[in-house]
Amino acid sequence: MQLSRRAVLGAAGAAALVTMAGCSGDDEPDDGGKAPDYSANREGAMDDYAVGKQFTAKAPLTFPIMMYSNAAYPYKESWLFFEELKKRTGVTLQSTVVPGSDYNQKRSVVVASGDAPLIIPKTYHPDEEAYIASGAILPVSDHLDLMPNFKEQVAKWKLEPDLDGFRQEDGKFYLLPGLHEDAWQDYSLAIRTDILQQLGLTIPKTWDDLHNVLKAMKQAHPDVYPLSDRWSTPPQPGGNNLLNLVGASYGALAGWGFQHTAWDDGAKKFVYAGATDQYKQVLQFLNTLVAEKLVDPESFTQPDDQAKQKFANGKSFVMSCNAQTLVNEIRPSIKNIPGATVLKIPVPTGPMGETIYVSRLESGVMLSAKARQSKNFVALMQFMDWLFYSPEGKLFAKWGIEGTTYTGSVEDGSLKLASDVNFGGLNPSGTKNLQVEYGFFNGVFVYGGSTKLLNSQFPKEELAFQEVMNKRTNRPQPPPRPLSAEEREQATLWETGLKDTVYQQTLKFILGQRPLSEWNAYVSELKGKNMDKYVEMVNGAYQRYKKAHG
C-alpha cells in the first residue's frame, strides 16, 4: 500500500502547535509547553544514545509486544532474530501471538480493554484514531527527542508534510509510521505469460488492454474464469488489491485504499470517496468484467487458499500479487503445469494516465499509553528508534547477521544472501528460508527505509518492474484536515454506518446484484447515514488548518 489511510484540526492554539511541529520536525512537549521530564523513566536507558550508535540497554529489559503471526512464516519463539536482538540490545520481546486473520479484531479488543502490550505494530493509519479519545495510546510525537534516527530521516527525506497528515487537532500524531525515502509500488497482477504467448497477446498496458486480454483468454478457455482473485479481508468486499489498483488509476479510493473522504483538487474541497463519479466508474468496469464472466465472482468472497488453488490448477490465469507472493507462492504453485510461466506486470493505467498514488509513509507502530509511566520508557523509545529507524536496525531486521544470513553491503550493492539462505527468489538454491527459518524480514519489524535498502531485496525482474513504475508521477497526498476530539468521536460513529453501506453496496454493484442504474438511490442511502454532515465536518477541519497555516 501502499495501501494508505488518513487524519484531521481545530483551535488556534493547537493550530499554532501544528505549524511549529510541522515546520521544525522537533518533538512536542507532553505537558503543555514544558520539556518532558524523564527523570523517573530512564532505567536501562543509554546516556549517550544518538544516530550511528548501537542501542544496548544498561540492564536486561523485557518489552511486551503484540505479535502478528504471518501464515507464510508462522511465529517461532526460537527464531534467530529474537536471539540476536537480545544479544545486541539487551531486550527480550515478550510476544502475545495473534494469527494474521484475527489481528485487527484482537488489537481493537485489547486496546479498548486497556490490556494491550506496550508495543502494538502492524497498524495502518487512520486506524489509530479510534483509540485516541480514550487515552489508550501514546502521543508518540511528544517524545521524538528520544528518537534521533526517526528525526534525522524525516528531515533528510523531507517527510514533514507527509507526517502533518497524521497529526490530530492537538497537533500530535499517535502512530510511528514506516518512513520511505521514495514512493514505491509493490502490489500488482500476476499473469500467465505462457497463455499470452499461446494466444499471440502482449502484456496489457491499460485496463482496457487487460479487458481485451481476458476476453481472448475466455474465448480460448470457455471453462475458465481468466481472473480469480484473492485477499478478501472482511468486512471489506474482497478483491481489495484489484479494487485499489483500478481505483487509483481512475482517481478513486477503493479496496485497500478506501478512505471516507477524497480530495477534489478542482473544487479545492473534500468529497465523499464512495459517492464520486470515479468510484462509480471503477464499479462499472469491474461489473462489466464479472458480467462477461472474465472475473470470477468468488474473487470478492473466497479465502486466499481457494484463489491460489484455482491458479495452481489452471482454472485461472490472472490474480493479485506482490513481489514476495509471486516468488514464494504463485510461481512454485504452477510447476506441475508443463510450460507454465508467470510474471508480475506493471500496474495497468487508466484515466489518470502514467501516475501512481502512493504515500511515503507506511503502516507502523502504536505504543500503549501505559508505556509513559514505565521506569524503562526512555529505553523503550531508544530501542524502537534503533530497531525501526536506524540504518543498522533496518539492515538487521531485513537481512539478519552478516556472515550467517548475508554477506556484502547495501551501500555498494554487493549485499547477497548466504549460500544456503533464500528469500524472494534471490538465491533459489538456498535451502533455508530467511523468514521461515530465521525470522528475519518479518512484516512486524520491517517498515520503510532507503531506496538502496529497498532495492536490495529485489531480484532482477522486480527491479525491472520498479524501473517502469518509478517513471510514473506520484500524485500528491491530500492536505491535512485534523478533527477535534469531539469531532473525531462523532466521525467514528458516522463512519461505521457509512463504511458498512459502501462495502455492502460495492459488492452488490460489482456482482450485478444491484444495477448501477440505482447509483443515485445508493448515494441517497449514504446521505441518510450522515454523509453530507461528515463531509462538511471534514471540510471545516481543512479550512481551520488552511487558515492557521496561511
C-alpha positions as MATLAB code, in Angstrom:
seq = 'MQLSRRAVLGAAGAAALVTMAGCSGDDEPDDGGKAPDYSANREGAMDDYAVGKQFTAKAPLTFPIMMYSNAAYPYKESWLFFEELKKRTGVTLQSTVVPGSDYNQKRSVVVASGDAPLIIPKTYHPDEEAYIASGAILPVSDHLDLMPNFKEQVAKWKLEPDLDGFRQEDGKFYLLPGLHEDAWQDYSLAIRTDILQQLGLTIPKTWDDLHNVLKAMKQAHPDVYPLSDRWSTPPQPGGNNLLNLVGASYGALAGWGFQHTAWDDGAKKFVYAGATDQYKQVLQFLNTLVAEKLVDPESFTQPDDQAKQKFANGKSFVMSCNAQTLVNEIRPSIKNIPGATVLKIPVPTGPMGETIYVSRLESGVMLSAKARQSKNFVALMQFMDWLFYSPEGKLFAKWGIEGTTYTGSVEDGSLKLASDVNFGGLNPSGTKNLQVEYGFFNGVFVYGGSTKLLNSQFPKEELAFQEVMNKRTNRPQPPPRPLSAEEREQATLWETGLKDTVYQQTLKFILGQRPLSEWNAYVSELKGKNMDKYVEMVNGAYQRYKKAHG';
ca = [
       0.000    0.000    0.000;
       0.868    1.446   -0.441;
      -2.211    0.679    0.966;
      -2.887    4.106    2.941;
      -5.420    5.859    5.201;
      -5.600    9.395    6.847;
      -6.131   12.107    9.575;
      -7.654   15.750   10.813;
      -7.600   20.104   13.135;
      -9.204   22.690   15.472;
      -8.473   25.611   17.787;
      -5.955   28.351   17.074;
      -3.610   27.351   19.887;
      -3.456   23.783   18.661;
      -3.050   25.021   15.106;
      -0.053   27.068   16.148;
       1.433   23.960   17.676;
       0.852   22.052   14.458;
       2.587   24.819   12.500;
       5.588   24.740   14.801;
       5.773   20.949   14.781;
       5.205   20.583   11.055;
       7.930   23.052   10.176;
      10.584   22.062   12.665;
      10.051   18.326   12.871;
      11.015   18.628   16.551;
       9.335   16.885   19.450;
       6.304   18.491   21.073;
       6.275   18.597   24.887;
       3.686   16.387   26.522;
       2.684   18.758   29.303;
       1.512   21.963   27.694;
       4.831   23.537   26.735;
       7.416   22.279   29.210;
      10.039   19.794   28.167;
       9.076   16.242   29.184;
      10.519   15.103   32.492;
      12.046   11.647   32.073;
      13.941   11.554   35.368;
      11.805    8.670   36.686;
      11.795    6.802   33.374;
      15.452    6.317   32.490;
      16.165    2.897   33.957;
      18.082    0.805   31.428;
      18.459    3.718   29.003;
      21.712    4.810   27.368;
      23.086    8.198   28.370;
      24.751    8.817   25.014;
      22.307    7.253   22.543;
      22.488    9.017   19.161;
      22.441    8.482   15.405;
      25.070    5.917   14.488;
      25.114    4.322   17.954;
      24.035    0.761   18.649;
      21.313    0.755   21.290;
      22.226   -1.574   24.142;
      20.247   -1.399   27.361;
      22.248   -0.852   30.543;
      20.422   -3.805   32.117;
      18.370   -6.655   30.600;
      14.880   -5.472   29.662;
      11.650   -7.168   28.594;
       9.074   -5.351   26.462;
       5.637   -6.881   25.711;
       4.671   -6.829   22.019;
       1.579   -7.829   20.058;
       2.982  -10.273   17.547;
       1.276  -10.689   14.164;
       1.836  -14.288   13.036;
       2.006  -14.421    9.247;
       0.628  -17.614    7.701;
       3.576  -17.648    5.262;
       6.093  -17.702    8.125;
       4.293  -18.546   11.395;
       5.757  -17.221   14.631;
       8.544  -19.214   16.281;
       9.904  -18.314   19.686;
      13.189  -19.956   18.651;
      13.898  -17.609   15.702;
      17.472  -16.372   15.450;
      16.006  -12.868   15.109;
      14.940  -12.820   18.758;
      18.181  -14.398   19.978;
      20.377  -11.913   18.137;
      18.127   -8.972   19.040;
      18.592   -9.788   22.726;
      22.352  -10.128   22.234;
      22.655   -6.741   20.507;
      20.174   -4.683   22.514;
      19.650   -6.482   25.808;
      15.921   -6.560   25.058;
      13.687   -9.613   25.205;
      10.377   -9.273   23.397;
       7.507  -10.929   25.257;
       5.108  -11.841   22.457;
       1.337  -12.000   22.539;
       0.951  -14.052   19.355;
      -2.120  -13.423   17.178;
      -2.862  -15.074   13.798;
      -2.902  -12.547   10.988;
      -6.537  -13.300   10.155;
      -7.604  -12.220   13.673;
      -5.119   -9.432   14.207;
      -7.202   -6.292   13.643;
     -10.102   -7.546   15.722;
      -7.854   -8.742   18.538;
      -5.974   -5.444   18.526;
      -9.204   -3.493   18.896;
     -10.335   -5.641   21.804;
      -7.110   -5.489   23.805;
      -6.523   -1.776   23.215;
     -10.094   -0.919   24.200;
      -9.834   -3.074   27.325;
      -6.586   -1.454   28.424;
      -4.757   -4.795   28.280;
      -2.671   -4.139   25.170;
       1.065   -4.894   25.196;
       3.331   -1.836   25.212;
       4.270   -2.284   21.528;
       1.397   -2.617   19.010;
       2.733   -2.977   15.430;
       1.038   -3.597   12.057;
      -1.299   -0.590   12.370;
      -2.447    1.306    9.295;
      -3.321    4.989    9.557;
      -6.002    6.123   10.403;
      -6.838    3.009   12.466;
      -5.055    4.567   15.428;
      -7.636    7.373   15.609;
     -10.235    5.041   17.098;
      -8.118    4.782   20.277;
      -7.114    8.414   20.798;
     -10.166    9.738   22.649;
      -9.921    7.038   25.325;
      -6.289    7.894   26.023;
      -5.286    4.279   25.344;
      -2.349    5.050   23.044;
       0.643    7.320   23.419;
       1.009   10.614   21.527;
       4.381    9.496   20.212;
       5.182   12.882   18.692;
       5.648   14.225   22.244;
       8.766   12.126   22.582;
      10.678   12.458   19.337;
      13.631   13.924   21.227;
      14.265   10.318   22.290;
      14.288    9.118   18.648;
      17.227   10.730   16.816;
      17.148    8.342   13.841;
      13.443    8.987   13.256;
      14.020   12.748   13.346;
      17.024   12.579   11.034;
      15.167   10.561    8.397;
      12.131   12.837    8.486;
      14.390   15.862    7.936;
      16.663   14.243    5.329;
      13.818   12.815    3.264;
      11.604   15.918    3.711;
       8.739   13.948    5.228;
       7.333   16.712    7.457;
       4.370   17.427    5.117;
       3.557   13.719    4.990;
       3.568   13.490    8.778;
       1.279   16.516    9.004;
      -1.411   14.270    7.542;
      -1.083   12.044   10.631;
      -1.453   14.893   13.131;
      -4.614   15.355   15.117;
      -6.376   18.502   16.285;
      -3.977   18.699   19.226;
      -1.054   18.882   16.811;
       0.210   15.450   17.791;
       0.440   12.126   15.997;
      -0.134    8.757   17.636;
       1.393    6.299   15.188;
       5.070    5.773   14.348;
       4.879    5.039   10.611;
       7.408    3.380    8.379;
       9.388    6.077    6.544;
      10.309    5.603    2.891;
      12.915    7.663    1.085;
      10.915    7.405   -2.148;
       7.427    6.306   -3.143;
       7.243    2.738   -4.412;
       4.591    0.384   -5.725;
       4.632   -3.288   -4.760;
       1.210   -4.797   -5.465;
       0.043   -5.577   -8.981;
      -1.285   -8.520  -11.019;
       0.391  -11.811  -11.870;
      -0.367  -13.099  -15.387;
       0.370  -16.455  -17.017;
       2.731  -15.288  -19.755;
       2.718  -18.683  -21.487;
      -1.010  -18.236  -22.104;
      -0.329  -14.766  -23.536;
       2.224  -16.274  -25.911;
      -0.094  -19.097  -26.977;
      -2.771  -16.569  -27.887;
      -0.410  -14.078  -29.533;
      -1.109  -11.450  -26.857;
       1.184   -8.845  -25.327;
       1.342   -7.733  -21.717;
      -1.565   -5.333  -21.140;
      -0.557   -1.729  -20.511;
      -4.005   -0.307  -19.716;
      -7.138   -1.667  -18.036;
      -8.826   -1.668  -21.453;
      -5.941   -3.802  -22.705;
      -6.476   -6.166  -19.787;
     -10.174   -6.364  -20.633;
      -9.269   -7.469  -24.148;
      -6.695   -9.978  -22.874;
      -9.259  -11.522  -20.522;
     -11.782  -11.790  -23.377;
      -9.244  -13.587  -25.551;
      -8.397  -15.952  -22.704;
     -12.083  -16.666  -22.105;
     -12.698  -17.351  -25.754;
      -9.829  -19.848  -25.862;
     -10.727  -21.415  -22.489;
     -14.518  -21.157  -22.010;
     -14.454  -23.241  -18.817;
     -12.079  -20.826  -17.057;
     -12.600  -17.525  -15.250;
      -9.431  -15.806  -16.516;
      -9.090  -13.684  -13.367;
      -9.895  -15.193   -9.972;
      -8.663  -13.002   -7.172;
      -7.536  -13.158   -3.551;
      -7.140  -11.083   -0.388;
     -10.669  -10.882    0.901;
     -10.488   -9.181    4.304;
     -13.979   -8.946    5.807;
     -15.866   -6.734    6.396;
     -14.441   -5.140    3.248;
     -15.596   -6.622   -0.034;
     -12.935   -8.949   -1.374;
     -10.686   -8.220   -4.306;
      -9.180   -5.453   -2.186;
      -5.988   -5.194   -4.213;
      -7.846   -5.249   -7.524;
     -10.219   -2.547   -6.310;
      -7.304   -0.489   -5.029;
      -5.341   -0.750   -8.283;
      -8.276    0.044  -10.551;
      -9.396    2.783   -8.169;
      -6.021    4.525   -8.167;
      -5.907    4.538  -11.974;
      -9.382    6.120  -12.077;
      -8.650    8.664   -9.337;
     -10.849    6.812   -6.823;
     -10.176    5.429   -3.345;
     -11.330    1.821   -3.245;
     -10.463   -1.543   -1.725;
      -7.380   -1.326    0.459;
      -7.084    2.328   -0.495;
     -10.589    3.260    0.629;
     -10.931    6.359    2.758;
     -14.151    8.144    3.585;
     -13.115   11.437    2.002;
     -11.175   12.173   -1.175;
      -9.608   15.482   -2.148;
     -11.214   17.170   -5.175;
      -8.374   19.351   -6.442;
     -10.595   21.200   -8.899;
     -13.155   22.189   -6.278;
     -10.478   22.520   -3.545;
     -12.540   20.573   -1.080;
     -13.102   17.068    0.226;
     -15.886   14.889   -1.145;
     -17.191   11.526   -0.020;
     -14.992    8.929   -1.740;
     -17.633    6.207   -2.027;
     -20.044    8.550   -3.820;
     -17.799   10.051   -6.514;
     -18.195    9.538  -10.246;
     -14.734    7.973  -10.266;
     -15.823    5.355   -7.721;
     -18.861    4.594   -9.850;
     -16.633    4.139  -12.918;
     -14.500    1.617  -11.020;
     -17.584   -0.398  -10.099;
     -18.879   -0.178  -13.675;
     -15.589   -1.526  -15.049;
     -15.461   -4.427  -12.605;
     -19.148   -5.172  -13.064;
     -18.534   -5.465  -16.804;
     -15.740   -7.968  -16.233;
     -17.936  -10.040  -13.919;
     -20.936   -9.879  -16.268;
     -18.790  -11.082  -19.167;
     -17.534  -13.966  -16.990;
     -13.979  -12.679  -17.223;
     -13.638  -12.262  -13.451;
     -14.661  -14.975  -11.040;
     -17.473  -13.630   -8.835;
     -15.950  -15.596   -5.956;
     -12.968  -13.231   -6.180;
     -14.797  -10.964   -3.765;
     -15.589  -13.564   -1.113;
     -13.249  -16.555   -1.421;
     -10.444  -17.397    1.001;
      -6.863  -16.979   -0.185;
      -6.232  -20.694   -0.414;
      -9.152  -21.167   -2.780;
      -7.918  -18.419   -5.108;
      -4.377  -19.807   -5.092;
      -5.632  -23.323   -5.769;
      -7.538  -22.195   -8.853;
      -4.418  -20.556  -10.239;
      -2.316  -23.614   -9.430;
      -4.826  -25.893  -11.203;
      -5.004  -23.770  -14.341;
      -8.556  -22.670  -13.541;
      -7.459  -19.026  -13.682;
      -4.632  -17.145  -15.373;
      -4.545  -13.806  -13.551;
      -4.517  -12.932   -9.859;
      -3.247  -10.254   -7.475;
       0.302  -10.488   -6.213;
       3.239   -8.641   -4.796;
       6.957   -9.306   -5.170;
       7.066  -11.899   -2.399;
       3.890  -13.819   -3.198;
       4.909  -14.083   -6.845;
       8.124  -15.873   -5.928;
       7.102  -17.685   -2.739;
       3.586  -18.825   -3.648;
       2.422  -18.280   -7.203;
       5.416  -19.378   -9.245;
       6.024  -22.604   -7.232;
       2.315  -23.451   -7.444;
       2.338  -23.835  -11.251;
       5.450  -26.017  -11.532;
       3.274  -29.017  -12.316;
       1.747  -27.292  -15.351;
       4.045  -28.021  -18.335;
       5.500  -24.818  -19.788;
       3.655  -22.531  -17.376;
       5.301  -19.140  -16.730;
       4.062  -16.161  -14.739;
       5.058  -12.510  -14.445;
       4.109   -9.585  -12.209;
       3.126   -6.903  -14.694;
       3.372   -3.118  -14.290;
       0.066   -1.843  -12.937;
      -2.249   -1.116  -15.889;
      -3.040    2.551  -16.388;
      -6.427    4.216  -16.700;
      -7.897    7.711  -16.956;
      -5.233    9.137  -14.596;
      -2.513    8.193  -17.080;
       1.085    7.407  -16.156;
       0.674    8.192  -12.472;
       0.631    6.388   -9.145;
      -0.934    7.339   -5.833;
       1.372    6.129   -3.083;
       2.229    7.536    0.330;
       5.835    7.503    1.508;
       4.518    6.645    4.961;
       3.800    3.007    5.655;
       1.861    1.195    8.337;
       3.588    1.396   11.678;
       3.553    1.009   15.423;
       1.354    2.311   18.239;
       2.569    2.389   21.829;
       0.291    1.838   24.786;
      -0.194    4.967   26.889;
       0.958    2.848   29.838;
       4.469    2.995   28.415;
       4.872    6.619   29.576;
       4.683    5.553   33.230;
       7.261    2.795   32.823;
      10.608    3.235   34.539;
      12.084    1.959   31.253;
      10.243    4.410   28.985;
      13.356    6.169   27.660;
      14.995    2.819   26.938;
      11.848    1.694   25.118;
      11.893    4.741   22.842;
      15.622    4.344   22.175;
      15.070    0.667   21.359;
      12.188    1.499   18.987;
      14.258    4.166   17.296;
      17.203    1.830   16.740;
      15.220   -1.199   15.531;
      12.665    0.560   13.338;
      14.528    3.669   12.122;
      18.314    3.319   12.280;
      20.005    2.055    9.088;
      21.730   -0.593   11.222;
      18.464   -1.749   12.816;
      16.702   -1.892    9.464;
      19.517   -3.915    7.917;
      19.393   -6.335   10.844;
      15.592   -6.711   10.745;
      15.628   -7.324    7.000;
      18.756   -9.305    6.335;
      19.902  -10.667    9.685;
      23.510  -11.313   10.632;
      26.472  -10.655    8.362;
      28.337  -13.874    7.709;
      25.389  -16.017    8.798;
      22.436  -14.970    6.626;
      24.089  -12.463    4.259;
      27.383  -11.007    3.071;
      28.310   -7.691    1.467;
      26.945   -4.171    1.751;
      23.740   -2.338    0.828;
      25.615    0.856    0.016;
      27.852   -0.591   -2.706;
      25.219   -3.040   -3.976;
      27.240   -6.109   -3.025;
      24.773   -7.491   -0.480;
      23.755  -11.075   -1.134;
      22.256  -13.905    0.863;
      24.430  -16.627    2.352;
      24.801  -19.621    0.044;
      22.288  -21.736    1.983;
      19.674  -18.986    2.526;
      16.873  -17.945    0.180;
      14.354  -15.138    0.192;
      12.111  -13.782   -2.520;
      13.842  -15.723   -5.272;
      17.196  -14.019   -4.660;
      19.003  -17.317   -4.080;
      16.882  -20.224   -5.386;
      19.498  -22.791   -4.435;
      19.272  -21.811   -0.760;
      17.578  -24.437    1.395;
      16.757  -22.224    4.397;
      14.125  -19.528    4.129;
      15.167  -16.210    5.684;
      11.678  -15.646    7.093;
      10.515  -19.150    7.970;
      13.753  -20.482    9.455;
      15.319  -17.372   10.935;
      12.515  -14.829   11.487;
      14.168  -12.005    9.560;
      12.271   -9.882    7.029;
       9.210  -10.152    9.275;
       6.487   -7.614    8.490;
       6.150   -6.874   12.213;
       9.609   -5.289   12.256;
      10.314   -4.223    8.675;
       8.981   -0.786    7.797;
      10.272    1.781    5.315;
      13.901    2.553    4.607;
      16.236    3.939    1.986;
      15.720    3.186   -1.690;
      19.042    1.306   -1.751;
      17.872   -0.933    1.088;
      14.537   -1.436   -0.655;
      16.197   -2.404   -3.929;
      18.490   -4.865   -2.154;
      15.519   -7.170   -1.597;
      14.557   -7.431   -5.269;
      15.602   -9.915   -7.960;
      16.269   -8.556  -11.444;
      12.690   -8.965  -12.659;
      11.348   -6.933   -9.725;
      13.957   -4.231  -10.298;
      12.693   -4.044  -13.890;
       9.122   -3.680  -12.575;
      10.250   -0.914  -10.222;
      12.066    0.861  -13.050;
       8.815    1.082  -15.022;
       6.766    2.198  -12.025;
       9.357    4.777  -10.911;
       8.905    6.629  -14.199;
       5.319    7.406  -13.254;
       4.403   10.603  -11.452;
       3.294   10.191   -7.847;
       0.161   12.255   -7.324;
       0.155   14.457   -4.208;
      -1.477   13.338   -0.997;
      -4.469   15.361    0.258;
      -3.982   18.315    2.604;
      -4.351   17.763    6.363;
      -7.792   18.037    7.941;
      -7.415   17.109   11.623;
     -10.631   16.802   13.601;
     -11.111   17.917   17.172;
     -11.580   15.255   19.833;
     -15.336   15.844   19.818;
     -15.480   15.707   16.019;
     -13.371   12.554   15.964;
     -15.803   10.869   18.341;
     -18.752   11.874   16.174;
     -16.951   10.880   12.985;
     -16.225    7.417   14.376;
     -19.945    6.886   14.960;
     -20.874    8.053   11.470;
     -18.091    6.077    9.786;
     -19.474    2.746   10.940;
     -22.763    3.142    9.094;
     -21.163    4.755    6.065;
     -18.483    2.092    5.732;
     -20.978   -0.753    6.076;
     -23.124    0.754    3.341;
     -20.195    1.364    0.989;
     -18.767   -2.127    1.450;
     -22.088   -3.936    1.077;
     -23.262   -1.976   -1.940;
     -19.855   -2.049   -3.625;
     -20.069   -5.826   -3.655;
     -23.655   -5.803   -4.920;
     -22.872   -3.382   -7.749;
     -19.821   -5.361   -8.878;
     -21.624   -8.700   -8.806;
     -24.675   -7.316  -10.570;
     -26.930   -7.954   -7.575;
     -27.825   -4.279   -7.757;
     -27.933   -2.414  -11.075;
     -25.821    0.707  -11.419;
     -28.963    2.488  -12.526;
     -29.652    2.669   -8.788;
     -26.494    4.692   -8.127;
     -28.439    7.811   -7.141;
     -30.510    5.771   -4.706;
     -27.291    4.442   -3.209;
     -25.945    7.974   -2.780;
     -29.208    8.907   -1.071;
     -28.686    5.999    1.300;
     -25.266    7.409    2.150;
     -26.854   10.787    2.791;
     -29.200    9.029    5.176;
     -26.115    7.773    7.014;
     -24.924   11.395    7.563;
     -22.588   11.549    4.563;
     -23.135   15.279    3.997;
     -22.600   16.137    7.668;
     -19.441   14.041    7.690;
     -18.003   15.784    4.617;
     -18.996   19.189    5.983;
     -17.159   18.439    9.212;
     -14.003   17.311    7.361;
     -14.035   20.398    5.142;
     -14.467   22.566    8.232;
     -11.378   20.937    9.710;
      -9.479   21.531    6.472;
     -10.492   25.212    6.420;
      -9.309   25.637   10.007;
      -5.987   24.072    9.121;
      -5.648   26.211    5.991;
      -6.432   29.399    7.916;
      -3.958   28.548   10.673;
      -1.215   27.902    8.109;
      -1.916   30.871    5.873;
];
